[in-house]
Amino acid sequence: MTGATDAILPTVPTGATDALGAVVLLAGVGERALSAVLDDLWGGLLDLLAGATGIEVLASPFMQRAYLAAVCVAVVGPLVGSFLVHREMAMIGDTLAHAAFAGVAAGLFANAVLAVTVPPLLTALVVAALAALVVQALVDYAGAYRDTSLAIVLTGSFAVGSVLITAADGGIAVGINAYLFGSLATVSRANAGILLAMTAVVGLAVGAAYRPLVYVTFDEVGARAAGVDVTRYNRLLAVLTAVVVVGAMQIMGVILVAAMLVIPVATAAPVTGFRRAIAASVAAGLVATVAGVSLSYWYDVAAGGTIVLVAIAGYVAVTAATRLRARIAANRRERNARGDSDATDADADSGAESGAVTADGGDRAG
């Protein structure tokens, strides 16, 4: 009986069994690590804040995931955007956001029409990364200007996305709205884990390639002359931008995702020193995302739009304060210069009067 049963049941190769076991083991390790970070560390911290401040929303697991996603976006957005802004490539974020839109549409189309299960974020990441490489290839090999290559990829990606939406008879239009405009409801436990992994990957990549990236950013010609593989680091920066765009898309939405690559960096522009400017831009991003998520929850409005408006308000406030301080400093210098001039004139007048008195005294003595 045992022999017959063994003959009926298919034989699973040992290698396949080992691979399956390794996948199950990695999944278990990943779930335990996510639970430790999301529940024990992050959740415990926000629970303590909720108890200390009386703000009950901080103890909600739903909002804890939203705040974690906001922090991740606030860190990786300015971290990569600092290099893009100084290279005058700020619009690549908008281009890759439209490419991610096409990727989401492709994933939803495959799920609806082909009856398969494909995570839309995965297809968005793949398509956005490929679009980033296409942009760089157009600049390097096709001789296209950078803004021209960005326009080609942006419009082409949006065209692909719109065709896929209509090809499915509008059935995926509802599902894609959350990716277009962003939503706190889309930040699931799995999405929070993906965002944490993306943040770690981007942070480690920027840290490992920091010096070459800075060199290429501020002096590309000098970097080529020094033997730096400029094309390699350009591609790395483009792919990292795609990763950031897809990660931020969950809260910000495709339409507003490029904002976190640019606005916090512009807010930190008055800060001198590139490292300090990056730190200041991350701080500005944290204020904008955390405040924006809180306001969007309290007033039941779109999270992405609220975050962008808060970020713009911060930029306007910093710019106004910087200009006011510069004007005050200029007025002070002008008053000091006028005071020095008046003092010089007074000394000259005093010297002239002294000379006149001396001459008059000499005449009297004669």
Secondary structure, 3 states (H helix, E strand, C coil): CHHHHHHHCCCCCHHHHHHHHHHHHHHHHHHHHHHHHHHHHHHHHHHHHHHHHCCHHHHCHHHHHHHHHHHHHHHHHHHHHHHHHHCCCCCHHHHHHHHHHHHHHHHHHHHHHCCCCCCHHHHHHHHHHHHHHHHHHHHHCCCCCHHHHHHHHHHHHHHHHHHHHHHCCCCCHHHHHHHHHCCHHHCCHHHHHHHHHHHHHHHHHHHHCHHHHHHHHHCHHHHHHCCCCHHHHHHHHHHHHHHHHHHHHHHHCCCCCCHHHHHHHHHCCCCCCHHHHHHHHHHHHHHHHHHHHHHHHHHCCCHHHHHHHHHHHHHHHHHHHHHHHHHHHHHHHHHHHHHHHHHHHHHHHHHHHHHHHHHHHHHHHC
